[in-house]
Amino acid sequence: MLEFFQSEIFRIVAVGISIGITAAMLGVFVILRKLSYFPDALAHAALAGIALGLLSKINVVLGAAIFALLMALGIAYLERKKILGLDTIIVIFFSTALAMAVLVAEFLNVSEEDLMGYLFGDILKITNETVLLAVGIALLAVIILIIKFKLWTKISFHSELALIEGVKVNRENYLFMLLLALFVAISIRVVGTILIGPLLVIPAAAANNVSGGFRGVFILSIIFSLVSVILGIFLSTIFHVSLGPIIVLIAAAIFVISTILRR
């Protein structure tokens, strides 16, 4: 039994399930708040953080988390100040982080194999540390979402009403974006920078197609996400292909089916 918990397949499945559940829950609020482009911006910020982590010889996951958190705070601050539209702010941060990541990667002569792993995920690079971080962030997300479920739902549907009722909307938005940034940082090794956004959005969108209620959307989003991740792990192991693209293609197939069955 101990050997199983120390095996590679256990690490992959544990990380996959943790990321799948977290993505499903956060993805519902990402769609409600019309933040579908926000995870992509955070993912490229995390990629820049990884590049700077390699440059400064610190843990790449830590570098990704720090940079993604800083970008989340920066975007939330500028959006709150109404300096520019949210879409414009995201594009500025997105392109800046991507340019920084490319230049640092060229400076360090990062191999094509490593670069592809960061862009599309590499299940062979999942370590025990990654497992602990993924499970920890998943538990943190579940606890926070249980506590904040009603509040975040109200903010997502009626932010002005919540503000009038005395809810600290800006504080709650910061908390949500920070949680999203942590998820993005830990997910890069599994699904890659390019595919984090689709993993968050597609299962939630598919659930929205076929569910008649908000709680149903949450439940179906988790089911669709877990099916995509677990089946993706199985197919990736058999055919020896990148995990991230397989997961997203399965999620996209579920979305197509849900669109056909849409009520």
Secondary structure, 3 states (H helix, E strand, C coil): CHHHHCCHHHHHHHHHHHHHHHHHHHHHHHHHCCCCCHHHHHHHHHHHHHHHHHHHCCCHHHHHHHHHHHHHHHHHHHHHCCCCCHHHHHHHHHHHHHHHHHHHHHHHCCCHHHHHHHHHCCHHHCCHHHHHHHHHHHHHHHHHHHHHHHHHHHHHHCHHHHHHCCCCHHHHHHHHHHHHHHHHHHHHHHHCCCCHHHHHHHHHHHHHHHCCCHHHHHHHHHHHHHHHHHHHHHHHHHHCCCHHHHHHHHHHHHHHHHHHCCC
